[in-house]
Amino acid sequence: MLTLYNTLAHKKQKFNPISGKQVNMYSCGPTVYSVAHIGNFRAYLAQDILKRALLHEGYIIKHVMNITDVGHLVGDANLGEDKIKLAAEKEHKTARDVANFYTKIFLKDMKLFCIIEPERMPKATDHIPEMLALIQSLDDKQYLYTAETGIYFDTSRLKDYGKLSKMTFAKLSRYLKAGVRVERASGLKNITDFAVWRFRKRESESDMIWDSQWGQGFPGWHIECSAMSLKYLGNTFDIHCGGIDHIPIHHTNEIAQSEAVTGQQFVNYWFHNNFLTVDGMKMAKSLRNIYSLGDLMEKGFKPADVRYMLISGHYRKKLNFTIEALENVSNTVRGIYLFMQRLKEIKGKGDGTREFAKKVSAAQKGFFRAINNDLNVPAALSYMHLLVSEANKRSYVGSLGAKDAKLVAKVMLDFDSILGLGLEEHYLNAQKKIPPEAMRLIDEREAARRSKEFKHADSIRAELKEKFGITIEDTKDGVKWH
Ligand SMILES: [Zn+2]
């Protein structure tokens, strides 16, 4: 049974989907005006862990993630320039070319990260008629009014506006004022009102402009998520995901306009991940601390290293990224791969005790108890490392038999159905990854080290380096190599 923190309820709750084993979920997807950075991917990875946990519990998932390829504002404010258009102007391409280019990179990075692909990834520009229909019904119900820059939603018409963030009106006003980087539209009735349709600003604007009965222009950002989620997942669906920065405005406004139209609860569970900082600071162009997966791969890291790093903190806590931490993680991941290969190599009976089988089962239970408790990946990982180090210890002294090794491998692959580190490949292709002779030497060196024959251990280390190009490292979790 999965327990999740639900932002709307402001507490952890048992997860109960609307209909049986079916889970309908929606994620606010990328704005495709540049390469998504690892902070963006922290959100998609947290959602991937959620999906994998649900799949492990036997649920069937319908996951929709939108691609924002139209007018997303620079700031949190209601006004501002279209980010995609700005990027297009800089690169002398049409906004559409820019959006297509970055969408491709995003999909490639998703694959490299082993993120399970959503069932649907609708583009905003393919859903303008749906957005216009939604705006029409809001207009029919008299939720809208015209201001200088567009058609606005009157938030004072809703009694429970802002229930997601539970900010008081005064606090929300302060938040909005603080977030304003550009001047506000004149003629707004309330500071919390937001545009559902924006008027074309200049005659020269021709890219990403549509006709509507409210005049030429383009949709507000929030309306696209309401239009696409209602279309593909129904008036009320199970889970809506996104970063915590979306709580006070974007998601609050999605709720407002969706519930105003349908008269029903929009979403049952709101799932929000916290920020990623780099070197203790918020990522910013001016600080030159924005990394994409591509940047880190150029530095020699593997997608699985970055994946492990980004899922290793609890999704509701801030996570700090540093290159040094990623280097450590990279060693840890290699250690796990080596461990999987070692399991495949183990022969013989060992002295397989009941006590060991009990430990394996306890690690498995602990791991999934942690995952089902609001996706506590750090706690789950500690159960996995306990199992790895226990099995390693036994294998070094020859007490781990082939049967035990198989059992451990099965449990590790079960863990990996959540972690997504690609352990199966390293297990199944063990022989191809590391020659048996090298494996034998690694074991022999470990035995020498344990019996404090350091000279012998060192000479084997040199031999491994020379013959196989394998570098050995001793860590508290056992031997690691690369
Ligand atoms: Zn959204």
Boltz pocket constraint, residues with backbone or C-beta under 6 A from the ligand:
constraints:
  - pocket:
      binder: B
      contacts: [[A, 27], [A, 28], [A, 29], [A, 221], [A, 222], [A, 225], [A, 250], [A, 254]]
      max_distance: 6.0
